[in-house]
């Protein structure tokens, strides 16, 4: 099985390219519901250019759009994203028109 | 560039998370926790747990400034 691509190898191939990051559900929707009276904006998704990552899948991202569950978008020039709450990574970034 | 472990051995690479952190020491930063609370201040230091020390820290809850701290320590597990 020499052709098998391991998960972290897939992410390594994404360095320098756009990537779409979806955070864990319980840090998003469910948590947002519990805290809806305080209406703290909880982060759902990020889309940006992957500059690097480490063994914990902490990531450095550039030209980032942050999407929260209220639908609001925030542009961020460069961020370090903690790997703790990442659920899914999609190479290629968000579909066109969503950013 | 094969495994991420190999990449993180080159400690001076400003593109990986630890290199990026050492590059921005002394800069004004925004730290957003899991809870959505935001801390803005000057980044004094960071360690391997991603514990963070900030100076002249302002705390924002729901976009509004709540408190001011001279020095603040943020424990790394808060994201």
Backbone of each chain as nested JSON, in Angstrom:
{
  "chains": [
    {"id": "A", "residues": [
      {"number": 1, "name": "UNK", "atoms": {"N": [0.85, -1.211, 0.0], "CA": [0.0, 0.0, 0.0], "C": [0.877, 1.249, 0.0]}},
      {"number": 2, "name": "UNK", "atoms": {"N": [1.778, 1.322, -0.964], "CA": [2.676, 2.478, -1.012], "C": [1.938, 3.754, -1.413]}},
      {"number": 3, "name": "UNK", "atoms": {"N": [0.786, 3.606, -2.054], "CA": [0.078, 4.774, -2.564], "C": [-0.846, 5.398, -1.513]}},
      {"number": 4, "name": "UNK", "atoms": {"N": [-0.948, 4.763, -0.312], "CA": [-1.867, 5.296, 0.683], "C": [-1.404, 6.646, 1.207]}},
      {"number": 5, "name": "UNK", "atoms": {"N": [-2.305, 7.605, 1.268], "CA": [-1.987, 8.945, 1.747], "C": [-2.505, 9.081, 3.173]}},
      {"number": 6, "name": "UNK", "atoms": {"N": [-1.58, 9.244, 4.119], "CA": [-1.974, 9.389, 5.52], "C": [-2.618, 10.763, 5.738]}},
      {"number": 7, "name": "UNK", "atoms": {"N": [-3.501, 10.877, 6.749], "CA": [-4.213, 12.148, 6.976], "C": [-3.279, 13.359, 7.094]}},
      {"number": 8, "name": "UNK", "atoms": {"N": [-2.219, 13.235, 7.885], "CA": [-1.336, 14.405, 8.058], "C": [-0.514, 14.693, 6.802]}},
      {"number": 9, "name": "UNK", "atoms": {"N": [-0.295, 13.673, 5.99], "CA": [0.383, 13.911, 4.699], "C": [-0.505, 14.74, 3.785]}},
      {"number": 10, "name": "UNK", "atoms": {"N": [-1.788, 14.479, 3.866], "CA": [-2.745, 15.273, 3.075], "C": [-2.658, 16.745, 3.462]}},
      {"number": 11, "name": "UNK", "atoms": {"N": [-2.599, 16.999, 4.788], "CA": [-2.51, 18.388, 5.254], "C": [-1.162, 18.999, 4.879]}},
      {"number": 12, "name": "UNK", "atoms": {"N": [-0.11, 18.189, 4.946], "CA": [1.215, 18.685, 4.564], "C": [1.226, 19.137, 3.103]}},
      {"number": 13, "name": "UNK", "atoms": {"N": [0.474, 18.445, 2.262], "CA": [0.384, 18.814, 0.845], "C": [-0.354, 20.122, 0.648]}},
      {"number": 14, "name": "UNK", "atoms": {"N": [-1.12, 20.531, 1.676], "CA": [-1.915, 21.758, 1.565], "C": [-1.131, 23.008, 1.943]}},
      {"number": 15, "name": "UNK", "atoms": {"N": [0.079, 22.839, 2.485], "CA": [0.858, 24.011, 2.903], "C": [1.094, 24.896, 1.681]}},
      {"number": 16, "name": "UNK", "atoms": {"N": [0.748, 26.173, 1.827], "CA": [0.871, 27.126, 0.726], "C": [-0.416, 27.297, -0.055]}},
      {"number": 17, "name": "UNK", "atoms": {"N": [-1.42, 26.465, 0.219], "CA": [-2.691, 26.536, -0.517], "C": [-3.835, 26.961, 0.41]}},
      {"number": 18, "name": "UNK", "atoms": {"N": [-4.968, 27.263, -0.191], "CA": [-6.169, 27.596, 0.584], "C": [-6.672, 26.349, 1.296]}},
      {"number": 19, "name": "UNK", "atoms": {"N": [-7.192, 26.561, 2.503], "CA": [-7.749, 25.445, 3.267], "C": [-8.958, 25.95, 4.037]}},
      {"number": 20, "name": "UNK", "atoms": {"N": [-9.905, 25.067, 4.249], "CA": [-11.157, 25.402, 4.932], "C": [-11.191, 24.57, 6.203]}},
      {"number": 21, "name": "UNK", "atoms": {"N": [-11.361, 25.234, 7.353], "CA": [-11.301, 24.58, 8.655], "C": [-12.671, 24.663, 9.323]}},
      {"number": 22, "name": "UNK", "atoms": {"N": [-13.22, 23.513, 9.685], "CA": [-14.508, 23.482, 10.387], "C": [-14.25, 23.042, 11.822]}},
      {"number": 23, "name": "UNK", "atoms": {"N": [-14.717, 23.841, 12.775], "CA": [-14.472, 23.554, 14.192], "C": [-15.479, 22.516, 14.693]}},
      {"number": 24, "name": "UNK", "atoms": {"N": [-15.139, 21.909, 15.828], "CA": [-16.008, 20.893, 16.436], "C": [-17.399, 21.451, 16.709]}},
      {"number": 25, "name": "UNK", "atoms": {"N": [-18.413, 20.599, 16.472], "CA": [-19.799, 21.031, 16.634], "C": [-20.125, 21.527, 18.02]}},
      {"number": 26, "name": "UNK", "atoms": {"N": [-19.586, 20.869, 19.058], "CA": [-19.978, 21.249, 20.419], "C": [-19.346, 22.571, 20.853]}},
      {"number": 27, "name": "UNK", "atoms": {"N": [-18.426, 23.087, 20.032], "CA": [-17.921, 24.441, 20.292], "C": [-18.675, 25.454, 19.447]}},
      {"number": 28, "name": "UNK", "atoms": {"N": [-19.623, 24.969, 18.661], "CA": [-20.351, 25.854, 17.778], "C": [-21.806, 25.911, 18.154]}},
      {"number": 29, "name": "UNK", "atoms": {"N": [-22.626, 25.228, 17.377], "CA": [-24.08, 25.284, 17.498], "C": [-24.595, 25.05, 18.922]}},
      {"number": 30, "name": "UNK", "atoms": {"N": [-24.235, 23.887, 19.484], "CA": [-24.78, 23.5, 20.773], "C": [-24.391, 24.509, 21.852]}},
      {"number": 31, "name": "UNK", "atoms": {"N": [-23.12, 24.857, 21.855], "CA": [-22.601, 25.813, 22.809], "C": [-23.272, 27.173, 22.616]}},
      {"number": 32, "name": "UNK", "atoms": {"N": [-23.474, 27.527, 21.357], "CA": [-24.108, 28.806, 21.056], "C": [-25.523, 28.836, 21.649]}},
      {"number": 33, "name": "UNK", "atoms": {"N": [-26.187, 27.7, 21.577], "CA": [-27.549, 27.633, 22.119], "C": [-27.532, 27.834, 23.634]}},
      {"number": 34, "name": "UNK", "atoms": {"N": [-26.567, 27.186, 24.293], "CA": [-26.479, 27.299, 25.751], "C": [-26.183, 28.728, 26.177]}},
      {"number": 35, "name": "UNK", "atoms": {"N": [-25.467, 29.443, 25.339], "CA": [-25.024, 30.785, 25.72], "C": [-25.81, 31.875, 24.998]}},
      {"number": 36, "name": "UNK", "atoms": {"N": [-26.974, 31.51, 24.435], "CA": [-27.598, 32.475, 23.541], "C": [-28.001, 33.772, 24.243]}},
      {"number": 37, "name": "UNK", "atoms": {"N": [-28.202, 33.715, 25.568], "CA": [-28.575, 34.95, 26.251], "C": [-27.422, 35.954, 26.263]}},
      {"number": 38, "name": "UNK", "atoms": {"N": [-26.203, 35.451, 26.295], "CA": [-25.058, 36.359, 26.293], "C": [-24.617, 36.681, 24.87]}},
      {"number": 39, "name": "UNK", "atoms": {"N": [-25.104, 35.937, 23.892], "CA": [-24.817, 36.129, 22.468], "C": [-23.334, 36.363, 22.185]}},
      {"number": 40, "name": "UNK", "atoms": {"N": [-22.489, 35.549, 22.804], "CA": [-21.073, 35.573, 22.47], "C": [-20.919, 34.95, 21.087]}},
      {"number": 41, "name": "UNK", "atoms": {"N": [-20.14, 35.618, 20.216], "CA": [-20.038, 35.05, 18.876], "C": [-19.06, 33.889, 18.875]}},
      {"number": 42, "name": "UNK", "atoms": {"N": [-19.582, 32.714, 18.601], "CA": [-18.77, 31.505, 18.606], "C": [-18.293, 31.204, 17.191]}},
      {"number": 43, "name": "UNK", "atoms": {"N": [-17.1, 30.694, 17.138], "CA": [-16.45, 30.503, 15.851], "C": [-16.857, 29.162, 15.268]}},
      {"number": 44, "name": "UNK", "atoms": {"N": [-17.232, 29.154, 14.035], "CA": [-17.598, 27.914, 13.389], "C": [-16.563, 27.476, 12.371]}},
      {"number": 45, "name": "UNK", "atoms": {"N": [-16.147, 28.379, 11.506], "CA": [-15.306, 27.994, 10.372], "C": [-14.294, 29.075, 10.026]}},
      {"number": 46, "name": "UNK", "atoms": {"N": [-13.193, 28.62, 9.477], "CA": [-12.163, 29.527, 8.982], "C": [-11.787, 29.098, 7.571]}},
      {"number": 47, "name": "UNK", "atoms": {"N": [-11.452, 30.062, 6.736], "CA": [-10.908, 29.753, 5.427], "C": [-9.696, 30.644, 5.208]}},
      {"number": 48, "name": "UNK", "atoms": {"N": [-8.58, 30.052, 4.827], "CA": [-7.365, 30.844, 4.641], "C": [-6.266, 30.046, 3.967]}},
      {"number": 49, "name": "UNK", "atoms": {"N": [-5.115, 30.705, 3.787], "CA": [-3.948, 30.048, 3.197], "C": [-3.127, 29.423, 4.315]}},
      {"number": 50, "name": "UNK", "atoms": {"N": [-2.867, 28.121, 4.21], "CA": [-2.122, 27.406, 5.253], "C": [-0.626, 27.67, 5.095]}},
      {"number": 51, "name": "UNK", "atoms": {"N": [-0.038, 28.308, 6.134], "CA": [1.4, 28.576, 6.092], "C": [2.191, 27.458, 6.762]}},
      {"number": 52, "name": "UNK", "atoms": {"N": [1.601, 26.828, 7.783], "CA": [2.299, 25.748, 8.478], "C": [1.433, 25.157, 9.561]}},
      {"number": 53, "name": "UNK", "atoms": {"N": [1.871, 24.029, 10.106], "CA": [1.137, 23.387, 11.198], "C": [2.117, 22.523, 11.977]}},
      {"number": 54, "name": "UNK", "atoms": {"N": [1.701, 22.083, 13.181], "CA": [2.57, 21.235, 13.998], "C": [1.886, 19.907, 14.299]}},
      {"number": 55, "name": "UNK", "atoms": {"N": [2.475, 19.126, 15.218], "CA": [1.957, 17.78, 15.524], "C": [0.555, 17.809, 16.121]}},
      {"number": 56, "name": "UNK", "atoms": {"N": [0.168, 18.922, 16.759], "CA": [-1.175, 19.045, 17.337], "C": [-2.179, 19.565, 16.31]}},
      {"number": 57, "name": "UNK", "atoms": {"N": [-1.706, 19.792, 15.099], "CA": [-2.489, 20.442, 14.045], "C": [-2.929, 21.854, 14.465]}},
      {"number": 58, "name": "UNK", "atoms": {"N": [-2.112, 22.492, 15.35], "CA": [-2.205, 23.947, 15.449], "C": [-1.79, 24.465, 14.088]}},
      {"number": 59, "name": "UNK", "atoms": {"N": [-2.433, 25.519, 13.609], "CA": [-2.139, 25.98, 12.259], "C": [-1.887, 27.479, 12.206]}},
      {"number": 60, "name": "UNK", "atoms": {"N": [-0.955, 27.882, 11.333], "CA": [-0.778, 29.292, 11.013], "C": [-1.464, 29.522, 9.67]}},
      {"number": 61, "name": "UNK", "atoms": {"N": [-2.405, 30.467, 9.659], "CA": [-3.188, 30.767, 8.455], "C": [-3.047, 32.24, 8.085]}},
      {"number": 62, "name": "UNK", "atoms": {"N": [-3.078, 32.512, 6.778], "CA": [-2.944, 33.87, 6.258], "C": [-4.185, 34.202, 5.426]}},
      {"number": 63, "name": "UNK", "atoms": {"N": [-4.493, 35.511, 5.342], "CA": [-5.654, 35.989, 4.562], "C": [-6.916, 35.193, 4.914]}},
      {"number": 64, "name": "UNK", "atoms": {"N": [-7.263, 35.258, 6.196], "CA": [-8.303, 34.389, 6.75], "C": [-9.669, 35.097, 6.759]}},
      {"number": 65, "name": "UNK", "atoms": {"N": [-10.694, 34.338, 6.446], "CA": [-12.067, 34.774, 6.717], "C": [-12.628, 33.878, 7.801]}},
      {"number": 66, "name": "UNK", "atoms": {"N": [-13.098, 34.513, 8.891], "CA": [-13.684, 33.78, 10.007], "C": [-15.206, 33.869, 9.868]}},
      {"number": 67, "name": "UNK", "atoms": {"N": [-15.86, 32.726, 9.906], "CA": [-17.33, 32.687, 9.773], "C": [-17.907, 32.189, 11.089]}},
      {"number": 68, "name": "UNK", "atoms": {"N": [-18.756, 32.959, 11.744], "CA": [-19.408, 32.427, 12.946], "C": [-20.828, 31.989, 12.602]}},
      {"number": 69, "name": "UNK", "atoms": {"N": [-21.501, 31.364, 13.581], "CA": [-22.809, 30.776, 13.286], "C": [-23.898, 31.813, 13.061]}},
      {"number": 70, "name": "UNK", "atoms": {"N": [-23.634, 33.064, 13.417], "CA": [-24.614, 34.101, 13.117], "C": [-24.546, 34.505, 11.646]}},
      {"number": 71, "name": "UNK", "atoms": {"N": [-23.531, 34.013, 10.935], "CA": [-23.367, 34.361, 9.528], "C": [-22.396, 35.499, 9.31]}},
      {"number": 72, "name": "UNK", "atoms": {"N": [-21.916, 36.107, 10.409], "CA": [-20.975, 37.219, 10.295], "C": [-19.62, 36.727, 9.81]}},
      {"number": 73, "name": "UNK", "atoms": {"N": [-18.93, 37.563, 9.051], "CA": [-17.593, 37.234, 8.555], "C": [-16.605, 38.279, 9.039]}},
      {"number": 74, "name": "UNK", "atoms": {"N": [-15.425, 37.82, 9.44], "CA": [-14.354, 38.717, 9.866], "C": [-13.105, 38.372, 9.078]}},
      {"number": 75, "name": "UNK", "atoms": {"N": [-12.46, 39.39, 8.516], "CA": [-11.199, 39.173, 7.798], "C": [-10.039, 39.323, 8.779]}},
      {"number": 76, "name": "UNK", "atoms": {"N": [-9.094, 38.41, 8.732], "CA": [-7.924, 38.449, 9.605], "C": [-6.673, 38.232, 8.748]}},
      {"number": 77, "name": "UNK", "atoms": {"N": [-5.67, 39.122, 8.867], "CA": [-4.494, 38.983, 7.994], "C": [-3.667, 37.723, 8.273]}},
      {"number": 78, "name": "UNK", "atoms": {"N": [-3.444, 37.417, 9.558], "CA": [-2.61, 36.253, 9.891], "C": [-2.996, 35.746, 11.275]}},
      {"number": 79, "name": "UNK", "atoms": {"N": [-3.234, 34.444, 11.416], "CA": [-3.637, 33.915, 12.724], "C": [-2.923, 32.612, 13.046]}},
      {"number": 80, "name": "UNK", "atoms": {"N": [-2.839, 32.341, 14.354], "CA": [-2.488, 31.01, 14.84], "C": [-3.786, 30.4, 15.35]}},
      {"number": 81, "name": "UNK", "atoms": {"N": [-4.18, 29.272, 14.805], "CA": [-5.42, 28.61, 15.208], "C": [-5.072, 27.392, 16.05]}},
      {"number": 82, "name": "UNK", "atoms": {"N": [-5.589, 27.35, 17.3], "CA": [-5.347, 26.216, 18.185], "C": [-6.003, 24.963, 17.608]}},
      {"number": 83, "name": "UNK", "atoms": {"N": [-5.266, 23.856, 17.612], "CA": [-5.752, 22.626, 17.013], "C": [-6.778, 21.872, 17.839]}},
      {"number": 84, "name": "UNK", "atoms": {"N": [-6.972, 22.294, 19.094], "CA": [-7.838, 21.586, 20.032], "C": [-9.264, 21.358, 19.527]}},
      {"number": 85, "name": "UNK", "atoms": {"N": [-9.808, 22.318, 18.847], "CA": [-11.233, 22.276, 18.514], "C": [-11.51, 22.11, 17.037]}},
      {"number": 86, "name": "UNK", "atoms": {"N": [-10.511, 21.614, 16.331], "CA": [-10.696, 21.416, 14.896], "C": [-11.408, 20.093, 14.654]}},
      {"number": 87, "name": "UNK", "atoms": {"N": [-12.381, 20.12, 13.779], "CA": [-13.096, 18.9, 13.41], "C": [-12.656, 18.43, 12.029]}},
      {"number": 88, "name": "UNK", "atoms": {"N": [-12.648, 19.317, 11.058], "CA": [-12.433, 18.896, 9.676], "C": [-11.644, 19.941, 8.902]}},
      {"number": 89, "name": "UNK", "atoms": {"N": [-10.801, 19.463, 8.002], "CA": [-10.005, 20.335, 7.138], "C": [-10.328, 19.97, 5.693]}},
      {"number": 90, "name": "UNK", "atoms": {"N": [-10.607, 20.972, 4.887], "CA": [-10.936, 20.716, 3.485], "C": [-9.944, 21.466, 2.596]}},
      {"number": 91, "name": "UNK", "atoms": {"N": [-9.082, 20.716, 1.897], "CA": [-8.119, 21.352, 0.993], "C": [-8.848, 22.118, -0.107]}},
      {"number": 92, "name": "UNK", "atoms": {"N": [-8.276, 23.262, -0.479], "CA": [-8.861, 24.062, -1.552], "C": [-9.675, 25.24, -1.057]}},
      {"number": 93, "name": "UNK", "atoms": {"N": [-9.98, 25.267, 0.241], "CA": [-10.714, 26.385, 0.817], "C": [-12.208, 26.248, 0.627]}},
      {"number": 94, "name": "UNK", "atoms": {"N": [-12.908, 27.366, 0.929], "CA": [-14.375, 27.348, 0.813], "C": [-14.799, 27.361, -0.641]}},
      {"number": 95, "name": "UNK", "atoms": {"N": [-15.982, 26.822, -0.927], "CA": [-16.49, 26.919, -2.296], "C": [-16.599, 28.377, -2.718]}},
      {"number": 96, "name": "UNK", "atoms": {"N": [-16.407, 28.674, -3.992], "CA": [-16.451, 30.054, -4.49], "C": [-17.782, 30.699, -4.142]}},
      {"number": 97, "name": "UNK", "atoms": {"N": [-17.697, 31.971, -3.748], "CA": [-18.908, 32.714, -3.438], "C": [-19.254, 32.723, -1.97]}},
      {"number": 98, "name": "UNK", "atoms": {"N": [-18.703, 31.785, -1.212], "CA": [-19.01, 31.728, 0.219], "C": [-18.073, 32.603, 1.039]}},
      {"number": 99, "name": "UNK", "atoms": {"N": [-16.997, 33.075, 0.437], "CA": [-16.031, 33.831, 1.218], "C": [-16.28, 35.32, 1.16]}}
    ]},
    {"id": "B", "residues": [
      {"number": 1, "name": "UNK", "atoms": {"N": [9.956, 18.016, 2.939], "CA": [8.63, 18.135, 3.536], "C": [7.915, 16.791, 3.474]}},
      {"number": 2, "name": "UNK", "atoms": {"N": [8.089, 15.956, 4.478], "CA": [7.352, 14.701, 4.484], "C": [6.356, 14.685, 5.639]}},
      {"number": 3, "name": "UNK", "atoms": {"N": [6.85, 14.452, 6.829], "CA": [5.967, 14.422, 7.999], "C": [6.043, 15.754, 8.734]}},
      {"number": 4, "name": "UNK", "atoms": {"N": [4.942, 16.154, 9.403], "CA": [4.975, 17.407, 10.159], "C": [6.002, 17.388, 11.284]}},
      {"number": 5, "name": "UNK", "atoms": {"N": [6.298, 16.204, 11.833], "CA": [7.301, 16.106, 12.892], "C": [8.652, 16.597, 12.394]}},
      {"number": 6, "name": "UNK", "atoms": {"N": [8.972, 16.25, 11.161], "CA": [10.245, 16.679, 10.59], "C": [10.249, 18.191, 10.395]}},
      {"number": 7, "name": "UNK", "atoms": {"N": [9.087, 18.728, 10.012], "CA": [9.007, 20.164, 9.782], "C": [9.205, 20.943, 11.078]}},
      {"number": 8, "name": "UNK", "atoms": {"N": [8.675, 20.437, 12.208], "CA": [8.766, 21.187, 13.447], "C": [10.147, 21.088, 14.096]}},
      {"number": 9, "name": "UNK", "atoms": {"N": [10.999, 20.226, 13.572], "CA": [12.369, 20.177, 14.089], "C": [13.164, 21.42, 13.69]}},
      {"number": 10, "name": "UNK", "atoms": {"N": [12.882, 21.943, 12.52], "CA": [13.519, 23.19, 12.107], "C": [12.881, 24.331, 12.869]}},
      {"number": 11, "name": "UNK", "atoms": {"N": [13.415, 24.638, 14.062], "CA": [12.732, 25.516, 15.017], "C": [12.571, 26.947, 14.503]}},
      {"number": 12, "name": "UNK", "atoms": {"N": [13.439, 27.393, 13.613], "CA": [13.422, 28.801, 13.216], "C": [12.407, 29.096, 12.106]}},
      {"number": 13, "name": "UNK", "atoms": {"N": [11.694, 28.087, 11.632], "CA": [10.737, 28.292, 10.55], "C": [9.558, 29.132, 11.033]}},
      {"number": 14, "name": "UNK", "atoms": {"N": [9.493, 30.371, 10.567], "CA": [8.449, 31.287, 11.034], "C": [7.074, 30.886, 10.534]}},
      {"number": 15, "name": "UNK", "atoms": {"N": [6.999, 29.919, 9.662], "CA": [5.701, 29.531, 9.099], "C": [4.978, 28.518, 9.967]}},
      {"number": 16, "name": "UNK", "atoms": {"N": [5.689, 27.753, 10.787], "CA": [4.988, 26.795, 11.64], "C": [4.574, 27.497, 12.933]}},
      {"number": 17, "name": "UNK", "atoms": {"N": [3.65, 26.896, 13.702], "CA": [3.089, 27.619, 14.854], "C": [4.13, 28.135, 15.851]}},
      {"number": 18, "name": "UNK", "atoms": {"N": [5.128, 27.338, 16.212], "CA": [6.09, 27.83, 17.212], "C": [6.965, 28.942, 16.644]}},
      {"number": 19, "name": "UNK", "atoms": {"N": [7.319, 28.826, 15.384], "CA": [8.111, 29.884, 14.749], "C": [7.324, 31.174, 14.628]}},
      {"number": 20, "name": "UNK", "atoms": {"N": [6.046, 31.032, 14.296], "CA": [5.167, 32.196, 14.188], "C": [5.053, 32.901, 15.537]}},
      {"number": 21, "name": "UNK", "atoms": {"N": [4.883, 32.115, 16.622], "CA": [4.739, 32.703, 17.953], "C": [5.989, 33.456, 18.367]}},
      {"number": 22, "name": "UNK", "atoms": {"N": [7.164, 32.87, 18.123], "CA": [8.38, 33.581, 18.536], "C": [8.588, 34.831, 17.696]}},
      {"number": 23, "name": "UNK", "atoms": {"N": [8.065, 34.832, 16.481], "CA": [8.192, 35.989, 15.607], "C": [7.355, 37.173, 16.085]}},
      {"number": 24, "name": "UNK", "atoms": {"N": [6.214, 36.892, 16.734], "CA": [5.295, 37.981, 17.097], "C": [5.409, 38.402, 18.562]}},
      {"number": 25, "name": "UNK", "atoms": {"N": [6.434, 37.916, 19.292], "CA": [6.659, 38.385, 20.667], "C": [6.894, 39.9, 20.629]}},
      {"number": 26, "name": "UNK", "atoms": {"N": [6.207, 40.605, 21.525], "CA": [6.362, 42.063, 21.582], "C": [5.338, 42.802, 20.745]}},
      {"number": 27, "name": "UNK", "atoms": {"N": [4.63, 42.095, 19.89], "CA": [3.656, 42.743, 19.012], "C": [2.289, 42.828, 19.696]}},
      {"number": 28, "name": "UNK", "atoms": {"N": [1.456, 43.807, 19.294], "CA": [0.084, 43.821, 19.791], "C": [-0.703, 42.674, 19.156]}},
      {"number": 29, "name": "UNK", "atoms": {"N": [-1.388, 41.882, 19.989], "CA": [-2.079, 40.697, 19.481], "C": [-3.534, 40.65, 19.971]}},
      {"number": 30, "name": "UNK", "atoms": {"N": [-4.326, 39.882, 19.262], "CA": [-5.697, 39.569, 19.666], "C": [-5.757, 38.083, 19.97]}},
      {"number": 31, "name": "UNK", "atoms": {"N": [-6.207, 37.721, 21.172], "CA": [-6.33, 36.322, 21.583], "C": [-7.807, 36.02, 21.791]}},
      {"number": 32, "name": "UNK", "atoms": {"N": [-8.341, 35.096, 20.994], "CA": [-9.761, 34.749, 21.135], "C": [-9.858, 33.363, 21.748]}},
      {"number": 33, "name": "UNK", "atoms": {"N": [-10.544, 33.248, 22.86], "CA": [-10.696, 31.959, 23.542], "C": [-11.88, 31.186, 22.95]}},
      {"number": 34, "name": "UNK", "atoms": {"N": [-11.981, 29.918, 23.36], "CA": [-13.105, 29.062, 22.973], "C": [-14.44, 29.704, 23.283]}},
      {"number": 35, "name": "UNK", "atoms": {"N": [-14.48, 30.405, 24.418], "CA": [-15.73, 30.994, 24.892], "C": [-16.171, 32.168, 24.029]}},
      {"number": 36, "name": "UNK", "atoms": {"N": [-15.274, 32.675, 23.191], "CA": [-15.58, 33.855, 22.396], "C": [-15.05, 35.133, 23.007]}},
      {"number": 37, "name": "UNK", "atoms": {"N": [-14.599, 35.052, 24.277], "CA": [-14.02, 36.229, 24.929], "C": [-12.692, 36.571, 24.237]}},
      {"number": 38, "name": "UNK", "atoms": {"N": [-12.464, 37.865, 24.05], "CA": [-11.275, 38.323, 23.333], "C": [-10.372, 39.112, 24.273]}},
      {"number": 39, "name": "UNK", "atoms": {"N": [-9.082, 38.86, 24.22], "CA": [-8.092, 39.647, 24.95], "C": [-7.171, 40.319, 23.951]}},
      {"number": 40, "name": "UNK", "atoms": {"N": [-7.012, 41.622, 24.107], "CA": [-6.08, 42.353, 23.248], "C": [-4.991, 42.93, 24.12]}},
      {"number": 41, "name": "UNK", "atoms": {"N": [-3.744, 42.75, 23.709], "CA": [-2.633, 43.289, 24.47], "C": [-1.321, 43.039, 23.76]}},
      {"number": 42, "name": "UNK", "atoms": {"N": [-0.25, 43.429, 24.449], "CA": [1.085, 43.224, 23.875], "C": [1.597, 41.866, 24.334]}},
      {"number": 43, "name": "UNK", "atoms": {"N": [1.99, 41.023, 23.388], "CA": [2.41, 39.655, 23.693], "C": [3.797, 39.667, 24.327]}},
      {"number": 44, "name": "UNK", "atoms": {"N": [3.824, 39.235, 25.616], "CA": [5.082, 39.258, 26.355], "C": [5.836, 37.942, 26.147]}},
      {"number": 45, "name": "UNK", "atoms": {"N": [5.122, 36.826, 26.282], "CA": [5.763, 35.518, 26.121], "C": [4.733, 34.423, 25.896]}},
      {"number": 46, "name": "UNK", "atoms": {"N": [5.227, 33.319, 25.346], "CA": [4.41, 32.127, 25.097], "C": [5.277, 30.923, 25.427]}},
      {"number": 47, "name": "UNK", "atoms": {"N": [4.665, 29.851, 25.998], "CA": [5.448, 28.634, 26.239], "C": [4.874, 27.463, 25.435]}},
      {"number": 48, "name": "UNK", "atoms": {"N": [5.413, 26.289, 25.689], "CA": [5.049, 25.105, 24.921], "C": [3.612, 24.664, 25.097]}},
      {"number": 49, "name": "UNK", "atoms": {"N": [2.954, 25.095, 26.199], "CA": [1.537, 24.784, 26.406], "C": [0.642, 25.823, 25.738]}},
      {"number": 50, "name": "UNK", "atoms": {"N": [1.268, 26.789, 25.117], "CA": [0.571, 27.94, 24.563], "C": [-0.066, 28.788, 25.674]}},
      {"number": 51, "name": "UNK", "atoms": {"N": [0.494, 28.68, 26.913], "CA": [0.2, 29.691, 27.924], "C": [0.734, 31.009, 27.379]}},
      {"number": 52, "name": "UNK", "atoms": {"N": [0.049, 32.089, 27.697], "CA": [0.392, 33.37, 27.102], "C": [0.439, 34.447, 28.182]}},
      {"number": 53, "name": "UNK", "atoms": {"N": [1.456, 35.283, 28.136], "CA": [1.513, 36.455, 29.017], "C": [1.314, 37.705, 28.174]}},
      {"number": 54, "name": "UNK", "atoms": {"N": [0.363, 38.544, 28.603], "CA": [0.045, 39.777, 27.874], "C": [0.272, 40.977, 28.776]}},
      {"number": 55, "name": "UNK", "atoms": {"N": [0.633, 42.107, 28.176], "CA": [0.749, 43.385, 28.883], "C": [-0.32, 44.333, 28.366]}},
      {"number": 56, "name": "UNK", "atoms": {"N": [-0.736, 45.275, 29.23], "CA": [-1.754, 46.282, 28.855], "C": [-2.949, 45.599, 28.18]}},
      {"number": 57, "name": "UNK", "atoms": {"N": [-3.507, 44.621, 28.911], "CA": [-4.538, 43.767, 28.333], "C": [-5.925, 44.369, 28.472]}},
      {"number": 58, "name": "UNK", "atoms": {"N": [-6.681, 44.295, 27.411], "CA": [-8.098, 44.696, 27.435], "C": [-8.936, 43.458, 27.148]}},
      {"number": 59, "name": "UNK", "atoms": {"N": [-9.989, 43.267, 27.967], "CA": [-10.884, 42.116, 27.813], "C": [-12.174, 42.552, 27.134]}},
      {"number": 60, "name": "UNK", "atoms": {"N": [-12.558, 41.862, 26.06], "CA": [-13.789, 42.189, 25.324], "C": [-14.745, 41.013, 25.395]}},
      {"number": 61, "name": "UNK", "atoms": {"N": [-15.972, 41.28, 25.862], "CA": [-17.024, 40.266, 25.871], "C": [-18.128, 40.767, 24.949]}},
      {"number": 62, "name": "UNK", "atoms": {"N": [-18.451, 39.948, 23.957], "CA": [-19.465, 40.312, 22.968], "C": [-19.125, 41.649, 22.304]}},
      {"number": 63, "name": "UNK", "atoms": {"N": [-17.849, 41.841, 22.023], "CA": [-17.394, 43.033, 21.311], "C": [-17.252, 44.282, 22.173]}},
      {"number": 64, "name": "UNK", "atoms": {"N": [-17.656, 44.203, 23.462], "CA": [-17.584, 45.388, 24.316], "C": [-16.471, 45.232, 25.336]}},
      {"number": 65, "name": "UNK", "atoms": {"N": [-15.739, 46.302, 25.565], "CA": [-14.631, 46.249, 26.525], "C": [-15.191, 46.108, 27.933]}},
      {"number": 66, "name": "UNK", "atoms": {"N": [-14.694, 45.096, 28.665], "CA": [-15.189, 44.846, 30.016], "C": [-14.17, 45.237, 31.086]}},
      {"number": 67, "name": "UNK", "atoms": {"N": [-12.912, 44.826, 30.88], "CA": [-11.914, 45.049, 31.922], "C": [-10.577, 45.406, 31.309]}},
      {"number": 68, "name": "UNK", "atoms": {"N": [-9.737, 45.971, 32.17], "CA": [-8.353, 46.295, 31.833], "C": [-7.431, 45.561, 32.782]}},
      {"number": 69, "name": "UNK", "atoms": {"N": [-6.386, 44.955, 32.284], "CA": [-5.396, 44.316, 33.147], "C": [-4.016, 44.852, 32.758]}},
      {"number": 70, "name": "UNK", "atoms": {"N": [-3.178, 45.116, 33.746], "CA": [-1.805, 45.512, 33.447], "C": [-1.064, 44.348, 32.845]}},
      {"number": 71, "name": "UNK", "atoms": {"N": [-0.98, 43.275, 33.62], "CA": [-0.36, 42.037, 33.171], "C": [-1.412, 40.942, 33.244]}},
      {"number": 72, "name": "UNK", "atoms": {"N": [-1.425, 40.054, 32.26], "CA": [-2.385, 38.949, 32.317], "C": [-1.729, 37.671, 31.818]}},
      {"number": 73, "name": "UNK", "atoms": {"N": [-2.087, 36.585, 32.485], "CA": [-1.646, 35.25, 32.074], "C": [-2.876, 34.51, 31.548]}},
      {"number": 74, "name": "UNK", "atoms": {"N": [-2.809, 33.993, 30.354], "CA": [-3.917, 33.21, 29.807], "C": [-3.444, 31.761, 29.711]}},
      {"number": 75, "name": "UNK", "atoms": {"N": [-4.156, 30.854, 30.381], "CA": [-3.744, 29.447, 30.363], "C": [-4.025, 28.844, 28.987]}},
      {"number": 76, "name": "UNK", "atoms": {"N": [-3.067, 28.058, 28.5], "CA": [-3.088, 27.6, 27.114], "C": [-4.27, 26.749, 26.718]}},
      {"number": 77, "name": "UNK", "atoms": {"N": [-4.881, 26.045, 27.685], "CA": [-5.956, 25.121, 27.307], "C": [-7.247, 25.834, 26.914]}},
      {"number": 78, "name": "UNK", "atoms": {"N": [-7.282, 27.139, 27.016], "CA": [-8.495, 27.865, 26.671], "C": [-8.614, 28.216, 25.192]}},
      {"number": 79, "name": "UNK", "atoms": {"N": [-7.643, 27.719, 24.419], "CA": [-7.757, 27.849, 22.964], "C": [-7.422, 29.237, 22.471]}}
    ]}
  ]
}
